Amino acid sequence: MSRNRRSVLQFVRFCVVGVLNTCVTLIVIYVCKSWLGVNPYLSNALGYICGLINSFLWNKQWVFRSSSGYKGEAARFAAGFALCYALQLLVVWVISHGSFGEREFPIGSFVLSGYGVATLVGNVVYTACNFAYNKIVTFKASEQQ
């Protein structure tokens, strides 16, 4: 398989894992809060922790197929998450700050706020940067095989 085709396949798998992570996160939040009566903020944190663990495991085993040790990769993965999340947050703040954030964008009968547009752009930035970070930094050893 060509290197470019392999990267595209990895990115598609990375996006599939992202959808799965969203489901895991939301289910854990819902179960903790609604079924178990856990505080909503603790439920939210638990959901995101479970989503992050799920993401790491699927990315290690299925997306990047890494056979390196868990400890170092997990630390780099968590650092990449924090870095890419901070970058995403900066993008959202820059785009939504000022008059753009107050605008509304009608799409048929649906209206998207300036903050909504900023959030979508931030999500794209996060996804692209997180994929690149994991490919180049977190799971680098598996790419050289």
Residue pairs with C-beta under 8 A, 6 or more apart in sequence:
1 9
7 135
10 63
10 64
10 131
10 135
11 131
13 62
13 63
14 59
14 63
14 127
14 131
14 134
15 127
17 54
17 55
17 58
17 59
17 62
17 63
18 55
18 127
20 54
20 58
21 51
21 52
21 54
21 55
21 58
22 51
24 47
24 50
24 51
24 54
25 47
25 48
25 50
25 51
26 47
27 47
28 43
28 46
28 47
28 50
28 51
29 43
29 44
29 46
29 47
32 38
32 42
32 43
32 46
32 47
33 39
33 40
33 43
38 46
52 78
52 81
55 77
55 81
56 73
56 74
56 77
56 78
59 77
59 134
59 138
59 139
60 66
60 70
60 73
60 77
60 139
63 134
64 134
64 135
64 138
64 139
64 142
64 143
65 142
66 73
66 139
66 141
66 142
67 142
67 145
68 139
68 141
68 142
73 138
73 139
76 137
76 138
77 134
77 138
80 130
80 133
80 134
80 137
80 138
81 130
83 129
83 133
84 126
84 129
84 130
84 133
85 126
87 125
87 126
87 129
88 122
88 123
88 125
88 126
88 129
89 122
91 118
91 121
91 122
91 125
92 115
92 118
92 119
92 121
92 122
93 118
95 101
95 114
95 117
95 118
95 121
95 122
96 114
96 115
96 117
96 118
96 119
100 114
100 117
100 118
101 113
101 114
101 115
101 118
102 114
103 113
103 114
104 111
104 112
104 113
104 114
105 111
105 112
105 113
105 114
105 116
105 117
106 112
135 143
136 143
